Every structure is written in structure tokens, then in C-alpha cells.
Amino acid sequence: MTRRKIIITRRLPPAVEERAVRDYDAILNEKDRIIPMDELLAMADGMDALLICSSEKFNAAALARLPQSVKILSTFSVGLDHIDVPAAKARGVRVGNTPDAVTIATAEIAMLCMLGATRRAWEGQKMVRDRQWVGWHSTQLLGRRLSNKKLGIFGMGKIGQAVAKRARAFDMEIHYHNRHRLTPQEEQGAIYHDSLNSLLSVSNVLSINSPSTPETQGMLNAAAIAKMPDGAIVVNTARGDLVVDEDLIAALKSGKIAYAGLDVYRGEPRINEGYYDLPNTFLLPHMGSGTVEARDEMGFAALDNIDAVLAGREPPYPVV
């Protein structure tokens, strides 16, 4: 029996690649190079499926050239900003993602960014590593505690709800804005705001957990920041293009925003130069889902989507 053929466009965890090679005639990317789109489309001729990552930009033009043999694009991600989903639907190719696997890991990173920013963790670590720490004194690196602060969550999906769950352990009061209000069971006492402006006005800490869409891109700009309490904290573990960097940097310099904890950036890995010299920023290299457990689950979910479509079944995590 002829084995189905798939391409895995980037290097994935060993357990994921082992399963792929076991079940398919799989082309792996052992050097983990970003494959140019022209080359990838040529390679895809005769393939049954592509397991892609956010580094592969399937816009309408690329999808129009996708070989008819390809039945599914299964992305190793939750976000879909690298795929023109309507164009994929028009082309008749299925798209699947991995919406559940990253929830816990990303919520943990949001809390790390929150704590790292408010407790000035980067400054403290730099002081120790630069051998500048001369001993304890009562006003050294004073930060903010999270207890009794109002946490505003922009985007109360699975990750937003997981952040809220963890923030409750820090005695934070949870507020949120979402496209749709949650059920009382899902809210768990969180306070709903029917507009972003309302949420911003009460957010001592703002956690951005929304997907990137034309409606959300640039949502945190100078006008939005002006509506926040003085000395608020901003955390972004969603997508970099939700923040207008120049406006956030200006607010961090002026003190309007006291601290920021960021894991994602517009144009990453080449981020806005203004962040580098700001001591009141806690910066991470887009490592939200970076746990062994999450990355294995992501790969298995992406393969589950491929397994289902190639067997004529509905994928467990369909987009289209």
C-alpha cells in the first residue's frame, strides 16, 4: 500500500517527527531553514498534506498555486495570520490549527511577564550578573505587588480564561472585554465590559490575549493608553501587531505606563529599538508555548488534523 506523503516545513520536537515518519512518507526539514515559498510549492507537487508553521506565509497568491494534491494545511500554531483563510476555503483546501495545546504554557508566560515586569526581575538579575549588587537595603528595586489590583483581560478565550484562573491565586480582581460575554460559569466572577474603553479605564494591569485581526491590530495606541490609570502595567503574550510600539515606548518613558512585560513584537525578531534601553520592560523572545509538553501536544494535534482529513473524516481542530 502506498504511503501518504507529507511535508513538515520546520524542525519539530523528536516525538512529533517520529510519529510523522512512522505513519507517512514524510519530508522533514532537518536543517530548520525557512523554505522559500516558490521552492515549497514545487516540493508540494504530489504531496497529500503540509504541516506548516507561522514562518510559511500562505497568502491568496500562494494558495492559488498550491498543488491540487494537497488536501490540508495543518499549522503548528493557534494563530492564523500567516494563512489567508478565505482564500484557502475558496481553493478547497482544509486548514487546521492547534487551539488547545498552547493554553496552559501561554497563560504561565503571561503570569511570568506580569511578575517579571512588576517585580523588576530583569533589573535584579542584571544587577547580580553584572556584579553590581552590594547587599540588601530597604528601597532597592521597589516594584508593585499584584494583590488587589484590577486585571483587565482583552480577549477572554481559552488563554484569557487560563490567565484569569492563575491571576485569582494572586488575589487579583478580574475584568475582561471579549467579542461575546461568557456564561456565568465561564466568568467565574469576572466583570464584563462591553467596550475596550471601559476595560482600559479600570485596568491596573492589562493582559492582551486576543488574536490578531484587522479589528484588533494596533488596539493599544496612544489614545487607548491615555484611558488607562496612571502607572498601569501592560502584558502582551498574544501578537505584536496589537500594540503600537512607538506609543507604548513613549508611555513607558513618561511613566504613564509603569512597566511592560512582552513576549511578542511587531516585526519580530527585529523589534523596535526603543525597547532595548528601557529598564521598566521585561522582554522575552516569543516563548509563550515553549514547553516540551505544549510543543509535543501542538505537533500531535497538527498530525491529528492530517490523519483525519486523509482518512476522509472531519479534523478535530478545523478552521475551514
N, C-alpha and C positions, 0 to 999 in steps of 0.2 A: 504494500500500500504506500502510495506517495505521501510523504510528509508535507504538511503545510509549511509555507515559507514566510518568515517574518524578519523584519529589521528592527534592531534596538539601537537607537541613534546615539546614545551616550553610554558610558560605563555605568552599570548599576550594581547594587550590592551582590556579593557572590551567590547568596541563596536564590536570588531572583534570576540571575543568569543561568545558574544550574538548572532551575526548573524550565526555563525557556529552551535550553539546549536539549533537555530530556524530552520535551513534548513537541518541539518544532525543529525544522531546518532553519536555525536562527543565525543571522549575521550579527555579530557583536562588534562593538567599537572599542577594541582593546586599548587603543591609544587615547581614547576620550577626546578626540578632536571634534570641533564643530564642523559638520559636513556641509559644504555649500549646497544651497537648495537645488541648483542645476544638477549637481552630482547625485544628490539624494533622490531626486525624481527619476534619474536614469537608473539608479540602483533598484528603485521600486518596481520597475517593469517586471511583471511575473510574480510579484510578491502578493501575499494574501492580507498582510496587516503590517502596520508600522506602530511600534511603541516609541513614542516621541517624548521630548522634554520641552520646557519653555524656551530653549535655545533655538528650536526649529519654528520658523515663522510661516505658518500656512495661511497666507492671505488669499484673496479670491483668485489672483493670477496663478499662484502655486497650485491651488486646488483644481483649477481648470486644466492643469497639466498632469494631475495625478493619474497614474495608470488605472484603467478600469479594473484591473485585477485586485486592487487594494479595496478591501471591504470595510476596514475600520482603522481610524486613527485613535489609538488609546494613549492618552497623555499621562505621564508620570507627574501629575500636578493636580491641584484643585482648580487653580486659576485657568482661564481660557482666553486671556488677552492675546495669546500667540496664535489663535485659530479664529478664522472668520467663520463663525458657526453657521450663519445663514447661508454662506456660500457652500459650506460642507453639506448642508441639508439639500441645497439645490443640486449639488453634484451627486447626491445619493449615497454618500459615504457616511457610515456611522461614526460618531465621536463618543468616547467615554473618558471619564476622568476618575480621580481617586478622592472623593469628598470626605470620607470618614477618617482616613489613615493619619492625617496631619493634625487632627483636632487637639489632642492632649499635648503633643510636643509644642505646637504653636502657642497654646494657652500658657504653657510653662515659660516659654520665652517672653511672652508679654509680661508675665509677673517678674521675670528677671530684669527686663528693661525698666519696669516700673520701680523696682527696688534699686537697681543699679544706678538709675538717674537720681532718685530722691535721696539715696544714702551716699551719693558721690563716690561710688565704688571705683570708677576709673581713676579719679584723683588720688584716692587712697592707695590703690595698687601702684600707681606711678610713683607716689612718694616712697613706698617701700622699695620698689625695684630700682629707683634712682638713688637709693641710699640717702634720702633726704629726711627720713623720719628720725627725729631726735628724742621721741618719747611722748607720752600722753600729756595733754593738757585740756582744760575744760571747754575750750572754744574751738578745738581743732576739727575742721571739716564737718561743721554742723550742717545736717541735712534736714529732711522732713520725714515724719512718720506717716504711714498710710491710714492708721486707725482713725475712724470718724470722718474721713474725707469722702466727698461725693465723687464716685467714679462714673463718668459718662462713657457709655459704650456705643460707638457708632457702627452699627451692623451687628444685630443680635441673632446671628445664625448659630451654627454648631460651635464655632470657635468662640464667638462672643459670649455664648452661654457658658462655655467652659471657663472663660476668663472670669465671668461673674461668680461662678461657683468657687473658684480659688480666692477671689478677692473678698468674699464673705468671711473667709477664715482670718482675714486681716481686719475684720470689723469695719469694712467699707460699706457705704450706702450706695446701692446700685441704681443707676439711671440709664435709660437707653433710648435710642431712636432707631427705627427699623422701617422698612417699607410697609410691613404689616405688624400690627400688635400681636404679641404672643398670647397664648392662653394663660389663664391664671396659674396653671400647673407648671408651665414653662417659665413664667416670670419669676416664680419663687420670691415674690415680694418686691421685685424690681419695679421702678417707677417709669412708666412710659411717657415719652414726649412726642407729640405729633409733628414736631418740626425740629430741624437741626439747630436752628437759632435758640429754641427753648432749651435743648440739651446743652448747648455750649454755655449758656448763661449760668448754669449751676455746676459745671464740671471743674472741680478742683484738679482732677486727673481725667484726661481724655484718652481712651484707648480706641484706636482706629482698627476695626476688624471687618470692614466692608470690602467686597470685591471691587475691582477697577471697572467702571462702566463710564460711558460718556456723561452720565449724570453725577458720578462721584468724583471724577478726576478734577483735581485742583480744589476740592472742597475745603481744605484747610488753607485759606489765604488770609491776607491782611484783614479783610472785613470780618471773617469768621473769628480770627484771633482776638479782634477788638471786643467781641462779645463775651469772651471768657473772663473769669475772675483774674485779677492781677495775681501774678505768681503761680499760675496754673502749671501743670505738668502735661506733656504730650508724649504719647507712646504710639508708635506705628509698627505693627507687625503684619500689615496687610499687603499693600502695594505702594511703591514710592511715588507714583504719579498722583496719589490722592493729596499730596502736600505740595504747596508752592514753596520750594526751598528758600528762595530769597526772602520771603515774608516770614517764615519760621526763624531763619537765622537772624533777621533784624529784631524779632521779638525776643529771642534768646539773648541778644546783646543788650537790649534795653532793659531786660528784667521783667517785661510783660509776661513772658513765659520763663519760669524759673529754671526748669530742667526739661530735657527731652531724652527719651530712650528710643532708639531707632534700629530696626533690623533690616529695613528695606529702603530703597532710594530710587529716585528718578535717574535713569541713565546708568544704573549700577553695572559694572563695578567702578566706573569713573563717576564718583559722586561730587556734589558741589564742594568746591574748595573751601567754602566758608565754614564748613562743619569741623574741619581738622583742628583748628586752633581754639575752638570753644571748649572751655573746661566744664561747662554745665551740660555737656552731651555725653550720653552713654551709647556708644556705637558698636554694632555687631554686624558681621558680614553675611546677612541673609541666611541665618542658620536656624530659622524657626522650626522646620521639620527635621532638623539634623540629629535624629537619634537612630540607633540601629533598629529599634522596634518600628518606628514610623516609616523609615525608608524601605524596610522589608515589606511592611503592610502596603505601602504605595505600589511597589513593584508587583506584589501578588494581586492586588486589586486591578492593576492595569492588565495583567495577564488573564485575570478572570473575565474581563471585558472581551478580550480577544477570543478566549476559549468559547464563550457563549455565542458570539456573532458567527464564528466559523463553524459552529455546530448547529446554526440555524435557530438559536434561542435569543431571547431578549437579554442584553447585557445587564449585569447587576447595577452598574453605575452609568446609565445612559445620559448623554447630553442631547444628542439627536440620533 
